Amino acid sequence: QVQLVESGGGLVQAGGSLRLSCAASGRTFGDRNMGWFRQAPGKEREFVARISWAGNMDYADSVKGRFTISRVNAKNTVYLQMNTLKPEDTAVYYCAATSVTRSNWTYWGQGTQVTVSS
């Protein structure tokens, strides 16, 4: 079982920055792909960014060039650096982890609210 705890959300003005953190429990963090997803009011949850166990990164087109995902395996932590934030980035952001076979997103955090004011 893996527990994920996000932190770092808050209220920021458009153009500002925030860094989200996700701390994971367990000894197999380095074997898992990690990701960030978000869900805005009235919308479905959507993919934001992913970092593989090997360090390969993918981003949604809407955040490319503004967001950066990273991980520190020694700390069992994944980060999402968000720059040049826009009001449309307002959402609850969720951290996710795959199984050790990396077949699907198996574990989810409770979410952290990010609100970007115009």
Secondary structure, 3 states (H helix, E strand, C coil): CCCEEEECCEEEECCCCEEEEEEECCCCHHHCCEEEEEECCCCCCEEEEEECCCCCEEECCCCCCCEEEEEEHHHCEEEEEECCCCHHHCEEEEEEEECCCCCCEEEECCCEEEEEEC
